[in-house]
Amino acid sequence: MAEAILKEIAAVEEQADVIEAQAQQKAKDIISSARKEAAVLIEKEVEKAESEAKSIIQKAEEKASKDIVDIKMDTQAKCSEIKTKAGVKMNEAVDLIVGRIVKR
């Protein structure tokens, strides 16, 4: 009878060892799976961030291009205005110089 009890105890301990090994393996599998899922999520977020960054850069470049066009147009308008005023002043200067030379 004692021998049967010892065999039963040994069998239960062996079964406990198997259950413990299975639990450890399951824990390792869960951790491995969680790491893989985390890596996939990280990759997706990196791709999303890169896409958003490209979009922001593209919008900034478009705005900069528009600003450049606006600045060029404004500069051309100012140049035209300066040329017009310079033409008027040039005529006045010529008249002044001719008036001084002719009067003397």
C-alpha positions as CSV (number, residue, x, y, z in Angstrom):
1,M,0.0,0.0,0.0
2,A,2.8,2.4,0.8
3,E,4.4,1.6,-2.5
4,A,1.1,2.5,-4.3
5,I,0.9,5.8,-2.5
6,L,4.5,6.6,-3.3
7,K,3.9,5.7,-7.0
8,E,0.8,7.9,-6.9
9,I,2.7,10.8,-5.3
10,A,5.5,10.4,-8.0
11,A,2.9,10.4,-10.7
12,V,1.2,13.5,-9.3
13,E,4.6,15.2,-9.0
14,E,5.4,14.2,-12.6
15,Q,2.0,15.5,-13.8
16,A,2.7,18.8,-11.8
17,D,6.1,19.1,-13.5
18,V,4.4,18.6,-16.9
19,I,1.7,21.2,-16.1
20,E,4.3,23.6,-14.9
21,A,6.4,23.1,-18.1
22,Q,3.3,23.6,-20.2
23,A,2.4,26.8,-18.2
24,Q,5.9,28.1,-18.7
25,Q,5.8,27.4,-22.4
26,K,2.4,29.0,-22.7
27,A,3.7,32.1,-20.8
28,K,6.7,32.3,-23.3
29,D,4.3,31.9,-26.2
30,I,2.1,34.7,-24.9
31,I,5.1,37.0,-24.4
32,S,6.4,36.1,-27.9
33,S,3.0,36.8,-29.4
34,A,2.7,40.1,-27.5
35,R,6.1,41.2,-28.7
36,K,5.2,40.4,-32.3
37,E,1.9,42.3,-32.0
38,A,3.7,45.2,-30.4
39,A,6.3,45.2,-33.3
40,V,3.5,45.2,-35.9
41,L,1.7,48.1,-34.0
42,I,4.9,50.1,-33.8
43,E,5.6,49.6,-37.5
44,K,2.0,50.7,-38.3
45,E,2.4,53.8,-36.1
46,V,5.8,54.6,-37.7
47,E,4.3,54.4,-41.2
48,K,1.3,56.6,-40.1
49,A,3.7,59.2,-38.6
50,E,5.8,59.2,-41.8
51,S,2.7,59.6,-43.9
52,E,1.5,62.5,-41.7
53,A,5.0,64.1,-41.9
54,K,5.0,63.8,-45.7
55,S,1.6,65.4,-45.8
56,I,2.7,68.3,-43.5
57,I,5.8,68.8,-45.6
58,Q,3.9,68.8,-48.8
59,K,1.4,71.3,-47.5
60,A,4.2,73.5,-46.3
61,E,5.9,73.3,-49.7
62,E,2.7,74.2,-51.4
63,K,2.2,77.2,-49.1
64,A,5.8,78.3,-49.6
65,S,5.4,78.1,-53.4
66,K,2.2,80.2,-53.2
67,D,4.0,82.7,-50.9
68,I,6.8,82.9,-53.4
69,V,4.4,83.6,-56.3
70,D,2.7,86.3,-54.1
71,I,6.0,87.9,-53.2
72,K,7.1,87.9,-56.8
73,M,3.9,89.5,-57.9
74,D,4.1,92.1,-55.1
75,T,7.7,92.8,-56.0
76,Q,6.9,93.2,-59.7
77,A,4.1,95.6,-58.8
78,K,6.4,97.7,-56.6
79,C,9.1,97.7,-59.3
80,S,6.6,98.9,-61.9
81,E,5.5,101.6,-59.5
82,I,9.1,102.6,-58.9
83,K,9.8,102.7,-62.7
84,T,6.7,104.8,-63.2
85,K,7.7,107.2,-60.5
86,A,11.3,107.3,-61.7
87,G,10.1,108.1,-65.2
88,V,8.1,111.0,-63.9
89,K,11.0,112.2,-61.8
90,M,13.4,111.7,-64.7
91,N,11.2,114.0,-66.9
92,E,11.2,116.5,-64.0
93,A,14.9,116.2,-63.6
94,V,15.5,116.7,-67.4
95,D,13.2,119.7,-67.4
96,L,15.1,121.2,-64.4
97,I,18.5,120.6,-65.9
98,V,17.4,121.9,-69.3
99,G,15.8,124.9,-67.6
100,R,19.0,125.7,-65.7
101,I,21.3,125.2,-68.7
102,V,19.1,127.1,-71.1
103,K,18.4,130.0,-68.7
104,R,22.2,130.5,-68.1
